[in-house]
Amino acid sequence: MRAIGIILAGGNNKRMRELSNKRAISAMPVAGTFRAIDFALSNMSNSHVQKVAVLTQYNSRSLNQHLSSSKWWDFGRKQGGLYVYTPTITAEHGDWFRGTADALYQNLVFLKSSHEPYVIIAAGDGVYKLDYSRVLEYHIEKKADITVVCTALNPADDVSRFGCIKMNDESRIVEFEEKPVATDATTISCGVYVIRRRQLIELLEKSNDEDRYDFVKDILVRYKNLKRIYGYRMNDYWSNIASLPSYYRTNMDFLKREIRDHFFKEAPGVYTRLADNPPAKYNPGCSVHNAIVASGCIINGMVENSVLCRKVYVGNNCIIRNSVILNDVYIGDNSVIENCIVESRDTIRANTTYIGTPDDIRIVIEKNERYIM
């Protein structure tokens, strides 16, 4: 592969509400066993990108632990590898990453010390499968300065969360609006870009000299008429989990057989850091319908249309419906949880009821009595 990879995983927003108080958005559990960043990392590995840097910042402890070994994504090579970079105080810089362009600029050493001619930049909060080598071939074929991977806007999504683009018949981007309040555009950016390495260095240095720190606003939008910026359409499943409704909906999507088959049965696969947990245990009398149950779970009650992450205990006579239960949750007997997201390491006392609605998913956070924080 003639490209290095960079995954931007340091951002945060308030759309995740309390769920992002403990972890970076890229570290959010997805489909029971995986984390959001696993999809970008797996795409890099499956595309034979051998050298990948992950830029972390906000609440990065959990994410850094997840990335502590590169072997899970097959980056443990003599050539290349997986690198995790956080903001560093130096004589020249005393700031945290002030934006995506600034995060890239503060790690120019990684770019300048590499020899590959191209760079693939990806967001760490997207759930999708994509062969980046095809995007690179398209980029070279179009003789593009920058290529932006894009997809059709889901009517259920909030348009103000995305970069909205319009292209001409040759797929060249003619309009690019970053997070507009309203737009008639039907195509959005997936947060994946291909650019020549030397040109990226030049643009980052120029942006820094002008105190510009955002890659989209200060490079893509600013140079859309000066540079050859093309869009690469992706027609397969794609979702960005960086809001509470989209995070819940993405997990619910994995309960559909065609989505599960796309990610887990069709090659290439999706990889994650494995945990040394026993298989899920279904005790006599339990009832499980259309659910994802990860390793280490113990089920005694009823689970329906739900996603249970690792090490979840469901007590006797419990009812779990249309919910996402994060890692290491204890749910006491006779509890009812519907249309909820239960935060990790919660202890739900017996005879407790939490009920949300499909339009207003409830976040459940209980005082943790099993751990000394």
Secondary structure as UniProt FT lines:
FT   STRAND          3..9
FT   HELIX           14..21
FT   HELIX           25..27
FT   STRAND          29..30
FT   TURN            31..33
FT   STRAND          34..35
FT   HELIX           36..46
FT   TURN            47..48
FT   STRAND          51..56
FT   TURN            58..59
FT   HELIX           61..66
FT   HELIX           71..73
FT   STRAND          81..85
FT   HELIX           100..105
FT   TURN            106..107
FT   HELIX           108..112
FT   STRAND          118..123
FT   TURN            124..125
FT   STRAND          126..128
FT   HELIX           132..141
FT   TURN            142..143
FT   STRAND          146..152
FT   TURN            155..156
FT   HELIX           159..161
FT   STRAND          163..167
FT   TURN            169..170
FT   STRAND          172..178
FT   STRAND          187..196
FT   HELIX           197..209
FT   TURN            210..211
FT   HELIX           216..221
FT   TURN            222..226
FT   STRAND          229..233
FT   STRAND          238..240
FT   HELIX           244..253
FT   TURN            254..255
FT   HELIX           257..260
FT   HELIX           261..265
FT   STRAND          281..282
FT   TURN            284..285
FT   STRAND          287..289
FT   STRAND          292..293
FT   TURN            295..296
FT   STRAND          298..299
FT   STRAND          302..304
FT   STRAND          307..308
FT   STRAND          313..314
FT   TURN            316..317
FT   STRAND          319..321
FT   STRAND          324..325
FT   STRAND          330..331
FT   TURN            333..334
FT   STRAND          336..338
FT   STRAND          340..342
FT   TURN            344..345
FT   STRAND          347..348
FT   TURN            350..351
FT   STRAND          353..355
FT   TURN            358..359
FT   STRAND          362..364
//
